[in-house]
Amino acid sequence: MRACVRPRKSRVLVAALLALGCVAATPAPGDRSIVRFRIGEGVLQDWLRAVTPFTVSVGSDPLRTDLVFSDPQGLTLRSGQASFKIRVRGKALAIDQTLAPVVTVRHDPRLNRYALVVSSLPLTLPGLGTIDLREAMPRLEIPALLEHLVNGKDRPIGIQLGIRRVAILDQAVEVEADATVRAATAAVGGGAGGR
């Protein structure tokens, strides 16, 4: 009888998935495969740099103006809040300030979805005082399901993460998700890919 030896790459992939608790051919009733991971401040700071500059329209006609946010710096994650500094410039108003937004994670229990929400963003208007722009800032909805397709040797493999929890910890954002790995019906062009 010959032993079946898998190629090294396959053994490494299977070991990694087993370590994550992602592989279960037919899970027992009530058995869940859960993945928990953390995203550090450095990666999130890089993400902020990648999405800026961005423009937000505030006010109503005839006082509507566009504000351009750029140059995010000093992201810190503490006690359920993210804070950083960001430059804001007005297109029509003479505004050029560095603001200190505070961002929190909100959970909508009806939809079982998470969103990042600006909970504080004070802006000083010369001669008019201070206003809080938190209502003008869009919520960043976190998808309830993350999917990724990987082209396997014989067929594509789909990895799905159903988001269960998102929390801001000290120095990291923690995400907990139900994980499913299965053969997929369509491949993503150009090798490994995802949606």
Buried (B, 14 or more C-beta within 10 A) or exposed (E): EEEEEEEEEEEEBEEEBEEBEBBBEEEEEEEEBBBEEEBEBEEBBEEBEEEBEEEBEBBEEEEEEBBBBEBBEEBEBEEEBBBBEBBBBBEEBEBEBEBEBBBBBEBEEEEEBBBBBBBBBBBEEEEEEEBEBBEBBEEEEBEBEBBBBBBBEEEBBBBBBBBBEBBBEEEBBBBBBBBBBEEBEEBBEEEEEEE
